[in-house]
């Protein structure tokens, strides 16, 4: 079976969709976002297709598309949609698959189920994306603790943002995990600048780890 990798984050808006686009491009992978909340403007799937320059057939349709830009449990209630997280299963693909969650690990899908609960059931290798700014040490260590409590396989932490050497050292040490690399903020953010920066930041080492 082709490798399947989950990309999750410590919070919303930290850049994990950009990271997922770069990873899918580097792996020649398909991309799947199980739940999209908010349909105005560019969705995460559309962003990944554009930045990763993925062909349309490698962007797999979401299980649920919710109009309201809110936590999935609230968006579903406001949209009068009933979601069944226990029925969520990663699609089978011939190529590698990058799966992106929404927001942080404990974002609720229902009043009983979080993304972390779904990831724990899937037992797929997971990359935790973390920003480098103030507050990230607490958020990232708590996220790693939540993953370990649920026995979610952790590939390591991918940092996103400006260099913060102390932060990038203490999180892997205290969190007992690998620092996979750091994707800097990009201006302009284009497929070419993203591809080049991802290759420089993560190189072949990450690709070997996710394809074993």
N, C-alpha and C positions, 0 to 999 in steps of 0.2 A: 504494500500500500504506500502511496506517495505521502511524504511527511505533511502533517497538519500542525500549524503553529497558531496559538492564540496570542494576540496583542491586546493587553489591557493597560490600565493606567491608574495613577493615584488620584486622579481628579478629572474633571472635564476641561477641555480647552487647553491641554498641555502639549498638544502636537502629536498625539499617537496616530492620528489618521495620516499625517504626513509621513511618519515613520512606517506605518503599514504600507503606504504606497511605495516607498523606497524598497522595503523588504520584498514585496510582491514582485516588483520589477527585477530585483537582483536574483530572485529565485526562479523567475519565469513562472510564477504562481498565479493561481486564481485567487479572488478576494471575495469574502462573504461577511456581510454585516447582518447578524440575525434580526436585529430590531433597529429601525430608523425612526426616531422621534423628531418631527419637524420636517415638513416638505417644502417650505418656502425657501427659495434660493438653491444653492448647490448642496446636494446631499453628500454624505461621506463617500458613498459608492461613486458618485460622479467626480468627487475630488480625487479619489484614488485612481480612477480611470484616466483623468487628465494628467495628474502629476506622475503617475507610474507609466503612462503611455500604454496602458493595457488595452488589448482589443476587447470589443464588447462581450465576446463569449466567455472571457475570463472574469467578468463581473457577475457574480451569481445573485439572483434576486433575493431580497430580504424575505424572511418568514412573515414579518409584520411591518407594515409602513403606517405610521401614525402621524396624523396631521399636526397635532399639538406639540410644540417644542418644549417638552417637559420630561421629567423622569418617566420611564415607560409605564409604571403602574398608574400614574396620574394621567398621562396622555391616553392610555387605553380607556380609562374610565370616562374621560371627557369626550373621547371619540366613540364611545359605546362599542368598544371592541373587547372581546374576551380572548385573552391569551392563555395558552397552556404551555408553560415553560418545560414541563416534564416531557412534552412531545418534541422539543427541540433536539435535533440531531444534526451534526455536521454533514453536509452533502458529500457524496462520493465523487471524487475527481480523478482524472488520469494524471494531472499535474499536481505539484504541491499546492497547498491551500493555506492562505492567511485569513484568520478569523479575527475580527475586531469587535470588542465589546463596546458598551456605551458608558461614558463617564468612568467612575471608579468601580472597584470590585464589588462594593456593597450597594450599588445602585439597585433598587428593588424593581423586579419585573411584575410582581404581585405583592400582596401584603404578607406573603409567606416565603417568597423565593427571591433571591438576589442573583446577580450574574455569577458571583463566586460559587454559589450552590450548583449552578449549571456547569461551570468549568470543573468543579470537583467531580461531577458525574462523568464528564467526558474524559478526564485523565489525560489531557493532551499537554505537551510542553508549552509553557507560557512565558512570554517576555513581559516584564513590568516596565512601562515607560514612566519616567519621573522627571519633572522639571528640575532645574538646578537652583531656582530662586529660594528666597527666605521661606521657611516653613516646610520645605520638602523633606528634611530629615525625619521629622515626626510623621508626616503623611506616608512616606515610603516604608519606614520601619513598621508602622501599623499595618500597611497593606501586605508586607511580607509575612507578618505574624498571622494575618487572616488567611493567607494562602497556605501556610504551613498547618494551621489548625484544621484546614479542610483537605490537606494532603494534595494540593494542586502542584503538579510538577513545575518547578521554577527553573527556567533556563538562565535567568539573570536579569539585571537592571540595565535598561538603555536610558541614558540621560539625554535630555533635550534642553538646549539653551546655552547661555554663556558659560565659559569655563569657571568652575568653582572647585579647585583641587581638594580642599579639605572636605567639602560635602561629598565629592565623588570618591573619597577614600573611606570616610567613616561609615557611609551607608553600606557598602559591601562588607566591611569588617564587622560591624555590629549586626548586620542582617544575615551574615554567613552566606553570602551569595556572590556571584560573579558580576563584575562591572564589564558589560559588553562593549561599551563605547559611549561616545557623546556626539549627538547630532546638533550642530550649532544652529542658531537662528539664521535664516537665509534671506537676503534682500539683494536682488530679486529672488523669489522662490519660483523656479521653473523646473521642468523635468530634467534639464541638463545640469543645473546647479545642484539639485537634489541628488541625482545619480552620482555625480562626482563627489559630493560631500559625504554621502553614505559610504561610498567605496573607501574614502580616506579615513573615515571614522571607525568603520567596522571591518573592512577588508574581507579576506577570505575566511578568517577565523570563525566569525559568526555563522557564515554560510555552511561551514563544515559542521558546526555544532547543531544546527537546525535540520540538517539533512541526514544525520546518522540514525 
